Structure formats: structure tokens, C-alpha cells
Amino acid sequence: MAAQTHMATQAQPPRLVAPEGVSAASGSMFAEILWVAGRSLRKLTRNPMVLFFSLMTPVIWLVLFSQMFAKLFAQGASGGVALPYDYVAVMLPGVATMTTIQSASQSGFGMVADIESGFMDKFFVSPIRRSSVLSGKLLADGLRMAAQATLILLIAFFFKLVAGWRIPFATGILGAALLVVLTAAFGVAFSGLSNAVALRTKNTEATMMVSFSLTFPLLFLSTAMLPKGLLPGWVQAFSAVNPVSYLADASRDLILTGYDWAEVGSAAVAIVILGAILNGFAVSAFRAQGK
């Protein structure tokens, strides 16, 4: 009898002990979300190389590609007439979006790591609500993406001051803040795809393949890198239903011309629809894990 009791005790998964005040009994779902988000962010700081390399590609695009195609863009966009801004100003929203999409893919990698380490099982037997677990991870993703988008804008502003890049930043700090919010929200919405694939496959390679294979088609079949009028006809048709285009158009207006609330509203609607669909898949996959 004692041996059976000992075996049953060993078979039970270890419980995740949350800090005081963070439990289902406390009724503070917000505190639970903050605790999970904090745990995710602390985990990220233990691997700073991931953050470093996630920014390397966007910086290369920002510094090298924007200069390489600057003259071609000026000729194609204005017929040789000088524009009041450089191509880097047009490309900047696309670079921020690319950073966000790549960062959204890392959300799924973290989910796979938690599953493989057994940490996800601890969540399922802890007093923390399951909805708080996924919401906390999304909050951490959103804060991380906002920080990365802010850094991209700061790098662009640095080169504007030092190298004379002509980037208007027409809406100033408030417009830049709105751009960061829209970009981070889009990243949170898009991370639902990565999380759903991660939870269904429990495989890093599959998550990476699905996420990365969509990054460049979504970017180049949108208005992220060029205004709609300079795109081929078939790309223009696809960009009309590509959610990246709505984010890029709203962000580009904030940088080049000023507030266009119709564009901002369209971007917000696209983000909400994308988030509802993709994170709906993630929620469904997450609920299936504990069964």
C-alpha cells in the first residue's frame, strides 16, 4: 500500500508555485497575466543573442538596401524630380514590419521550448488560469516587439541626424508612438500563427518553416517596401487583401505626410481580424494541450 502511494506521488507532475497573490483563488487575472509576462521576459534576457540577431537583418535592410535602391526609387516615383524624402523613409515601415513578423515567429519557438522542458505541464496543474498563461505570453511578445520597433525608429533617427537621411517623421513623437503600437499589435496578432503551429506540432523546425516561409511573401506582396502605384498589377491586387499593406500604408503616412485616420482605422480593423483568426487557432490548440 505504501509503495502504491509512493508510486502515485511520483507520477504526479510537479506543480508550478506562483508568487503570493497570483492564483486562481485570488481572483486577480491581471496579476496572473503580469506574472506570466514577467517570466517570459526574464527568460528572454537569458539569451540576448536571439534579440541581437533578430535585429541584425532589419538593420542591414535599413542601412544597406535603402541606400542601394534609393536612386532607382527616386527615378521611378517622381520621373527624375527630386523628392522631399529618401527611399529609407518609404522603406522604414516595411523594415519595422519585417522585424515584428520575425519576432512573432520566436513566440512559437518559446512555446515549443516550454513544452519540451515540461514547463507547460506545470502550468496545467498550477492554480493559474489557462487563459492567463496565453495572455501573459502575448503581453510579453507585444512588449518585446514594441521595444524592437522603437529601436528601429531610433536607429533611423540617428542616421537622420548623423548621415543626413531625409526622413520627415511628419507626426513627431506621438506619431512614432502610434506606429510602434500598431506594429506591436500586428505582431501579437501574427504570433497566433506561430503559437498555433508550435502547439499542434510541438516541433521547432515545423514552426520555423511555417513562420519564415510566410515572412517574405507577405512583405513583398504588399506595400511594405514600395507604394502601391509602383507595384506590378498582380501584386497590387494581392496587396489589397494583405493585412501587411494596411499596416504599411498607415505607418508610412505617419512618417511621410501626417495623420490619416482612415488609414489608421483600416490598419486597426485588419489587425483585429487577423488577431481574432490566428489567435483563435492558438487558443484552440492551447486548450487541447491539457486534455
N, C-alpha and C positions, 0 to 999 in steps of 0.2 A: 504493500500500500504506500509506504514511504517512497519507494523507488518510482512508483507511478506518479506520485505528486511531484517528485523531483524532475521527472521527465516532462511533465506538463508545464512546469515552471520554465524549463529550458526552452520549450517550444514556442513560448510567447515572445513576440518581438519586443525589443526594448522600447520603452516609452520616451517620448520627447518631452522633457520638462521645460515648460515655458517660464519666463520670469513672473514674479508676483504681479497679479492684476491682469495678466494676459491669459485668459482661458475662456472657454465657452460659458462657464458658470458666472464669470464676471459680467457678462453681457456687453463687454466693450469690444465690438467687432473692429472698430477703428484702431484700438490698441494692438489687436492681433495682427492687423494688416501692417502696421508700422513695425512690429517686431519681425515679421517675416521679411519685409523690405530691408530692414537694417541688417538682418542676417545675410541676405543676398548681396548687399553692397559690401559688407565686410569680407565675404567670400571672394568678391571680385578684386579687392585690394591685395589679396594674397598672390594674385597673378597679374602684375602690372604689364607684363609683356603682351598680354592679349589686348589691353587697351592701346598700347603703343602701336602695335601692328595694325589694329583696326583703324588707326588714324593715318598710317603711312600712305595707303593707297589714295585716300581723298586729298591729302596734301600734295602728292605727286600730280594728281589731276589738276589741282588748283594752281600749282606753280608752273608746271611744265606744259600741260595740254592747253591751258588757257592762252599761254603765250605763243604756242606753236600755231594755233588756228586763229589767232587774233586778226591778222591781216585778211585772211580769206573771209572771215565773218564780216568784217567792215566793208569789203567789196561787195559781198553778196547781199548784205542787209540794206545798204544805202546807195549802191551803184557808184561807189567811189567818193561819196560825200562824207566828210568827217562826222563821226557820231560823238555825242557828248559823254559817252561811257565806253569802256573797253569790253571785250568779249568776256573777260573774267567776271564782270558784273552780271552778264546774262547766264553764265555757267554756274555761278555760285549757288543758286537754289538746287541745281542738279547734283552738285557735289555734296551739299548738306543732306539731300535725299538719299544719295548712294551710301553715305555714312550711316544713316538711320536704318536702311534696309539691311546692310551688313551687320549692324549691331543687333537688329531684330533676330537675325539668324542665330546669334550667340545665346539668345534666350533658350532656344531648344537644346543647345549643347549643354547648358547648365541643368536643364531638366533631365537629360539623359544621365549626366553625372550623378545627380541625386538619386535616380532610380538604381543605377549600378552600385552605388555605395551603400544602398539600403536606407538612406536618409528619408526617402519618400515614404517608406513603410512606417517610420517613426511618426511622420505627420498624421498618418491614417489612424494611429492608435492614441494620438495625443488629444488633449481636451480642446485643441484649436479647431475652429470650424474649417471645413474644406474650402469653402468659398474665400476665406481669409488667406489661405495658402496661395491660391492662384492670383488673387487680387494683390497680395503683397509682392509677389514676383513681378507682376505687371507694373506696379508702382516703382519698384527698383529699376526696371527696364526703362520706364519713362524718365526717371531722374538721370539715369546714365546717358540716354540719348539726348536729353536736353543739354547736359554738360558737353557732350561731343559736338552738338550743333553750335553751341556758344563758342567753343574753341575754334571751330572752322571760321565763324564770323570774325573772331578776334584776330586770327591769322590774316584774313583778308584785309581787315582794317589796318593791321600792322604794315602790310605791303602797300596799302594806300598811302600811309604816311611816309614810309621809308623809300619805296620804289616809285611812287607817283602813280599807282594804279588808279584809273578813273572809275571808281565805284561810288555812285551818288549817295547810297544809304538815305534815300529820299524821306523816309519816315522816322529817321533817327533811332534813338534807343528804344522807344516804345514799339516802333515797327519791327525792330530786330527782335525784341522780346516776343512779339506776336508770332514772328516767323519761327522762333525756337519752339513756342508752344505748339504750333501747327505741325512742325516737323516731328517733335517728340510724340504727339498724339498719333500721327500717322505710323510711327514706328511701333507704338504699343498695339495699334490695330493690326499691323502686318505681322507682329510677333505671334499672333494667334496661329498662323500657318506653321511656323517653326515648332511651336509648342505642341500643336495637334499631331504633327508628324513624329515628333520625339516621343510623345506618349503612346502613340499607336505602334511604332516600330521598336522603340527602346534601343535605337541604334544611331550612333553619332554619324556614321558615314551616310546613311539614308537621309538623315536630317540635313546634313551639309549639302548633299547632292540636290535635294529638292529646293532648298533655300537659295543656293548660289546659282542654280540653273535658271532661276526666275529674275535674278537681280538685273543683269544687263539687258535682257529683252524688255523688261518693264521700263528701264531707263531710256533706252534708245528708241523704243516705240512710244515715246511720249514727248512732251515739250520741255523736258528737263534740261536738255543740252542746247536746244535751238528753239526759237519762237515757231509757232505753228506755220506761219507763212513761208518759212524756209525749208519745211519738211516735204518729202515726196507725197503725192496724193494718197497713196495707200497707207502711209504712216500717219497722215493726218486723220484718216478715217478711224484707224485703230486708237489713236491718241484721244479721240473723243470719248471713248469708253474706258480709258486707262485712268485709274484713280491718281496715279503719279502726276498726270498732266494738271489736274485740278490743284494739287499742292504746289506744283512748279509755277503755274500761272499766278496764283495768289502771292507766292513768295517773291516772284520776280517783280511784280507791281510794287511790293513793299520796298524793294531795293531801288528800282529804277524811277518810278513815277510818283507813287504815293498810295494812299489807301483806296482800294477798290472793294467796297464791302460786298458787292455782288460776287466777286471772285472769292473773297474770304468765306462768304456763306456757302458757296458751291464746294469749296475745299472742305469745310466743316461737315457738310452733308455727306460727301464722299467718304470722309474718314469714319463717320458714324456707321454708314452702311457697311464699309469694309470691315470695321471692327466687330460689328454685330455678327457678320457671317463667319469670319475667321476665328474670332474668339468663341463663338458659339460651338464651332468644331472642337476647339481646345477644351471647353468646359465639358462637352460630352465625353471626350477622351479621358479627361481627368476623373470624372465620376466613375468611369468604367474601371479605373485602376484599383479601387478599393473593394470591388465586388469579388 
